[in-house]
């Protein structure tokens, strides 16, 4: 899924942004493919198996979009059936884009296995749901786990379950589970902490506005970036306003391909593109005055300026005290043939 010498794996998190419409879900798959995303992801659950009916309010939606609906009712309305899953997986395969999902309960894992899902995502809310993680890990398929709202100890527990299941294919995503996540709260340095602590590829599940944070994460070495994805930020629904639209996602994909090129090699060499400018911009030794043939050169006779082409300044001590074997005119480079 990921490698150190390839662009990051960009996940378009369609999530709940299909608004319960199969047509819209298919359009999200198409848009993710057209944006160049590596994969599109949905959420697989039964509302009753995910949250209690007693939960009041709808996450952050009431604040952001003035939506008054219980979490249970919202999730029930946006629940995808097995038949809808089958159509989405078939369409993604036809379009040539990876499709996978976040299961929120054990039965959902069974459904996804029957669909032939290639890999899984565990949400931050289920990082402490070790039975779910165990079941997914035992499939042997690659597993991505988000780490929002968790301590390092809780992450260690989850990683331990995956390793005990004999599954080496784990990726951890740093995540700040606030909506929206403020840039100053992102603590992207935690990605390095996770990488060093657990020795696995790391990335970012990004709930900030825009792609600035994700772009910085890419520069810091994120192997995976996940962002909510929508066709229109102003659609009705809890996640649209925090999501990337197709144009923004396309730009993120572009940045992800640029990062390895910009990062380049740790070897410090003069590049071919620089060689054209060496003689124009590098400095060398110049005659500060007219220096006649046979004259012993003093430091006062020398200036350091550009463009280059003459003796490098580091050899000034070698040049001082030497006699010229030809005239050197003022403001001309001093060359080895002159002494």
C-alpha positions as CSV (number, residue, x, y, z in Angstrom):
1,X,0.0,0.0,0.0
2,X,2.8,2.4,0.9
3,X,6.5,2.6,0.2
4,X,9.2,5.1,1.1
5,X,10.0,6.0,-2.5
6,X,6.5,6.5,-3.8
7,X,3.9,9.3,-3.3
8,X,1.7,9.1,-0.3
9,X,-1.5,7.1,-0.3
10,X,-4.4,9.6,-0.5
11,X,-7.8,8.5,0.8
12,X,-11.0,10.2,-0.1
13,X,-13.2,9.6,2.9
14,X,-16.6,9.6,1.4
15,X,-17.9,8.5,4.8
16,X,-21.4,9.7,5.3
17,X,-21.2,12.3,2.6
18,X,-23.4,10.2,0.3
19,X,-26.3,11.5,2.3
20,X,-27.9,8.0,2.1
21,X,-28.1,8.2,-1.7
22,X,-26.5,5.5,-3.8
23,X,-26.4,7.8,-6.8
24,X,-24.4,10.4,-4.8
25,X,-22.1,7.7,-3.4
26,X,-21.3,6.5,-6.9
27,X,-20.6,10.1,-7.9
28,X,-18.2,10.4,-5.0
29,X,-16.3,7.3,-6.3
30,X,-16.1,8.8,-9.7
31,X,-14.9,12.2,-8.4
32,X,-12.3,10.5,-6.2
33,X,-11.0,8.6,-9.2
34,X,-10.9,11.8,-11.3
35,X,-9.1,13.7,-8.6
36,X,-6.3,11.1,-8.6
37,X,-7.0,9.7,-5.2
38,X,-5.5,6.3,-4.2
39,X,-8.7,5.0,-2.7
40,X,-12.2,6.0,-1.6
41,X,-13.6,4.9,1.8
42,X,-17.0,4.5,3.2
43,X,-18.4,3.5,6.6
44,X,-20.0,0.2,7.3
45,X,-22.3,-0.2,10.3
46,X,-25.7,-0.7,11.8
47,X,-26.9,2.4,13.7
48,X,-28.0,0.3,16.6
49,X,-24.6,-1.4,16.8
50,X,-22.7,1.8,16.6
51,X,-24.4,4.2,19.1
52,X,-27.0,4.3,21.8
53,X,-30.4,5.6,21.0
54,X,-30.1,7.7,24.1
55,X,-27.3,9.9,22.7
56,X,-28.5,13.5,22.4
57,X,-27.2,15.8,19.7
58,X,-25.3,15.2,16.5
59,X,-21.6,15.5,17.2
60,X,-20.5,19.0,15.9
61,X,-23.3,19.3,13.4
62,X,-25.6,21.4,15.5
63,X,-22.9,24.1,15.9
64,X,-21.7,24.1,12.4
65,X,-24.8,23.7,10.2
66,X,-27.7,24.2,12.6
67,X,-28.8,20.6,12.2
68,X,-31.1,19.2,14.9
69,X,-31.1,15.4,14.7
70,X,-30.0,12.8,17.1
71,X,-26.8,10.9,16.3
72,X,-28.7,7.6,16.1
73,X,-31.3,9.0,13.7
74,X,-28.6,10.5,11.6
75,X,-26.6,7.3,11.4
76,X,-29.8,5.3,10.7
77,X,-30.7,7.6,7.8
78,X,-27.2,7.3,6.3
79,X,-26.7,3.6,6.9
80,X,-25.7,1.7,3.7
81,X,-27.3,-1.6,3.0
82,X,-25.4,-4.7,1.9
83,X,-26.9,-4.3,-1.6
84,X,-25.7,-0.7,-1.8
85,X,-22.3,-1.9,-0.6
86,X,-22.2,-4.5,-3.4
87,X,-23.0,-1.9,-6.0
88,X,-20.4,0.6,-4.7
89,X,-17.7,-2.1,-4.6
90,X,-18.6,-3.2,-8.2
91,X,-18.6,0.4,-9.5
92,X,-15.2,1.2,-7.9
93,X,-13.7,-1.9,-9.4
94,X,-15.0,-0.9,-12.8
95,X,-13.6,2.6,-12.3
96,X,-10.2,1.2,-11.3
97,X,-10.0,2.8,-7.8
98,X,-9.5,1.0,-4.5
99,X,-12.5,1.0,-2.3
100,X,-12.6,0.0,1.4
101,X,-14.5,0.9,4.5
102,X,-14.4,1.4,8.3
103,X,-16.4,-1.3,10.0
104,X,-17.9,-0.2,13.4
105,X,-19.0,-3.7,14.6
106,X,-18.1,-7.3,14.2
107,X,-21.0,-8.1,11.7
108,X,-19.8,-5.3,9.5
109,X,-16.4,-7.0,9.2
110,X,-18.1,-10.2,8.0
111,X,-20.0,-8.1,5.3
112,X,-16.8,-6.5,4.1
113,X,-15.0,-9.8,4.0
114,X,-17.8,-11.2,1.8
115,X,-17.4,-8.2,-0.5
116,X,-13.7,-9.0,-0.8
117,X,-12.4,-5.7,0.7
118,X,-8.6,-5.4,0.3
119,X,-7.9,-3.5,3.5
120,X,-9.5,-2.0,6.5
121,X,-9.7,1.3,8.5
122,X,-10.4,1.5,12.2
123,X,-11.7,4.8,13.4
124,X,-10.4,6.7,16.4
125,X,-13.5,5.9,18.4
126,X,-12.8,2.2,18.0
127,X,-9.1,2.3,18.9
128,X,-10.1,1.0,22.4
129,X,-12.5,-1.6,20.8
130,X,-9.9,-4.4,20.9
131,X,-12.4,-7.2,20.0
132,X,-13.1,-5.4,16.7
133,X,-9.4,-4.7,16.0
134,X,-8.7,-8.4,16.7
135,X,-11.3,-9.6,14.3
136,X,-10.0,-7.3,11.6
137,X,-6.4,-8.1,12.2
138,X,-7.1,-11.8,12.0
139,X,-8.2,-11.4,8.3
140,X,-4.5,-10.8,7.6
141,X,-5.3,-7.8,5.5
142,X,-3.6,-4.4,5.8
143,X,-5.1,-2.3,8.6
144,X,-5.1,1.4,9.1
145,X,-5.9,2.7,12.6
146,X,-6.6,6.3,13.5
147,X,-5.3,7.4,16.9
148,X,-7.5,10.4,17.9
149,X,-8.7,10.8,21.5
150,X,-6.1,8.3,22.7
151,X,-3.1,7.9,24.9
152,X,0.2,6.2,23.8
153,X,-0.7,3.4,26.1
154,X,-4.1,2.8,24.4
155,X,-2.4,2.9,21.0
156,X,0.1,0.3,22.3
157,X,-2.8,-2.0,23.4
158,X,-4.3,-1.8,19.9
159,X,-0.9,-2.4,18.2
160,X,-0.3,-5.4,20.5
161,X,-3.6,-6.9,19.4
162,X,-2.7,-6.6,15.7
163,X,0.7,-8.1,16.3
164,X,-0.6,-10.9,18.4
165,X,-2.9,-11.8,15.5
166,X,0.3,-12.2,13.4
167,X,-0.7,-9.3,11.1
168,X,2.4,-7.2,10.1
169,X,0.4,-4.9,7.8
170,X,-0.4,-1.9,10.1
171,X,-0.4,1.8,9.5
172,X,-1.1,4.4,12.2
173,X,-2.7,7.7,11.5
174,X,-2.2,10.6,13.8
175,X,-5.5,12.3,14.3
176,X,-7.0,15.2,16.2
177,X,-10.6,14.4,16.8
178,X,-12.1,17.9,16.9
179,X,-14.3,19.4,14.3
180,X,-12.8,21.3,12.7
181,X,-9.3,20.7,14.1
182,X,-7.4,23.9,14.5
183,X,-4.0,24.1,12.9
184,X,-2.3,25.0,16.2
185,X,-3.7,21.8,17.7
186,X,-2.5,19.4,15.1
187,X,0.8,18.4,16.8
188,X,2.1,16.8,13.6
189,X,5.4,15.9,15.4
190,X,3.4,13.0,17.0
191,X,3.7,11.2,13.7
192,X,7.4,10.8,14.4
193,X,6.6,9.7,17.9
194,X,4.3,7.0,16.5
195,X,6.8,5.9,13.9
196,X,9.6,5.6,16.5
197,X,7.5,3.9,19.1
198,X,5.9,1.3,16.9
199,X,8.1,1.0,13.8
200,X,5.2,1.2,11.4
201,X,4.3,3.6,8.5
202,X,2.4,6.7,9.8
203,X,0.1,9.2,8.3
204,X,-2.6,11.7,9.1
205,X,-6.4,11.6,9.3
206,X,-7.0,15.3,8.8
207,X,-10.1,17.1,10.1
208,X,-8.7,20.6,9.6
209,X,-10.1,23.1,7.1
210,X,-8.2,23.1,3.8
211,X,-5.1,21.2,2.8
212,X,-2.3,23.2,4.5
213,X,-2.0,20.8,7.4
214,X,-2.1,17.8,5.1
215,X,0.6,19.3,2.9
216,X,2.8,19.9,5.9
217,X,2.2,16.3,7.0
218,X,3.3,15.1,3.6
219,X,6.5,17.1,3.9
220,X,7.1,15.6,7.3
221,X,6.9,12.1,5.9
222,X,3.3,11.0,6.1
223,X,2.7,7.9,4.1
224,X,-1.1,8.2,4.1
225,X,-3.4,11.2,4.2
226,X,-7.1,10.7,4.8
227,X,-9.5,13.6,4.3
228,X,-13.3,13.8,4.2
229,X,-14.5,14.2,0.6
230,X,-17.6,15.9,-0.8
231,X,-18.9,17.1,-4.1
232,X,-20.1,20.3,-2.4
233,X,-19.1,21.7,1.0
234,X,-22.5,23.3,1.3
235,X,-24.6,20.1,1.0
236,X,-26.8,19.3,4.0
237,X,-25.0,16.8,6.2
238,X,-22.6,16.6,9.2
239,X,-19.3,16.2,7.4
240,X,-19.6,18.2,4.1
241,X,-18.5,21.5,5.6
242,X,-15.2,20.0,6.8
243,X,-14.5,18.1,3.7
244,X,-12.3,18.7,0.6
245,X,-14.2,19.1,-2.7
246,X,-12.8,17.6,-5.9
247,X,-10.7,20.6,-6.8
248,X,-9.1,20.7,-3.4
249,X,-8.5,17.0,-3.3
250,X,-6.9,17.2,-6.8
251,X,-4.5,19.8,-5.4
252,X,-3.7,17.6,-2.5
253,X,-2.9,14.7,-4.8
254,X,-0.7,17.1,-6.9
255,X,1.2,18.1,-3.7
256,X,1.6,14.5,-2.7
257,X,3.3,13.7,-6.0
258,X,5.5,16.8,-5.7
259,X,6.8,16.1,-2.2
260,X,9.1,13.1,-3.1
261,X,10.5,15.2,-5.9
262,X,11.1,18.2,-3.7
263,X,12.5,16.1,-0.9
264,X,15.0,14.6,-3.3
265,X,18.3,13.0,-2.2
266,X,20.3,13.6,1.0
267,X,23.5,13.7,-1.1
268,X,24.8,17.2,-1.5
269,X,26.0,17.7,-5.0
270,X,26.1,20.5,-7.6
271,X,23.1,19.8,-9.8
272,X,23.2,20.1,-13.6
273,X,20.7,22.9,-13.4
274,X,23.1,24.8,-11.1
275,X,26.2,24.4,-13.3
276,X,24.8,26.9,-15.8
277,X,24.8,29.5,-13.1
278,X,28.1,28.7,-11.3
279,X,30.2,31.1,-13.5
280,X,27.5,33.8,-13.3
281,X,27.1,33.8,-9.6
282,X,30.0,32.2,-7.9
283,X,32.7,34.6,-6.8
284,X,36.4,34.4,-7.6
285,X,39.6,36.5,-7.3
286,X,39.8,39.7,-9.4
287,X,42.5,42.3,-9.9
288,X,41.6,45.3,-7.8
289,X,44.1,47.4,-9.8
290,X,46.2,47.0,-13.0
291,X,48.8,44.4,-12.1
292,X,51.8,44.5,-14.5
293,X,53.8,41.4,-15.5
294,X,56.5,40.4,-13.0
295,X,54.7,42.2,-10.1
296,X,54.5,40.5,-6.8
297,X,50.8,40.3,-5.9
298,X,49.7,41.7,-2.5
299,X,46.4,41.3,-0.8
300,X,45.5,45.0,-1.6
301,X,45.7,44.1,-5.3
302,X,43.0,41.5,-5.0
303,X,39.2,41.8,-4.8
304,X,36.6,39.1,-4.4
305,X,33.6,39.5,-6.7
306,X,31.5,37.8,-9.3
307,X,30.9,36.4,-11.8
308,X,33.2,33.4,-11.4
309,X,35.6,31.9,-13.8
310,X,38.9,32.7,-12.0
311,X,40.7,31.4,-9.0
312,X,38.5,30.6,-6.0
313,X,38.7,32.9,-3.0
314,X,39.9,30.0,-0.8
315,X,43.3,30.2,-2.6
316,X,43.9,33.9,-1.8
317,X,46.8,33.0,0.5
318,X,48.4,31.0,-2.2
319,X,48.1,33.8,-4.8
320,X,49.4,36.5,-2.4
321,X,53.2,36.7,-2.8
322,X,53.3,35.2,-6.3
323,X,54.6,37.1,-9.3
324,X,52.6,37.6,-12.4
325,X,53.8,36.2,-15.7
326,X,51.5,38.4,-17.7
327,X,49.6,41.7,-17.3
328,X,46.3,41.5,-15.4
329,X,43.9,44.4,-16.1
330,X,41.9,45.9,-13.3
331,X,38.5,44.3,-12.7
332,X,39.5,41.1,-14.6
333,X,39.5,37.6,-13.0
334,X,42.9,36.3,-11.8
335,X,43.5,32.9,-13.4
336,X,46.2,30.3,-12.6
337,X,47.8,31.1,-15.9
338,X,48.5,34.6,-14.7
339,X,50.9,33.5,-11.9
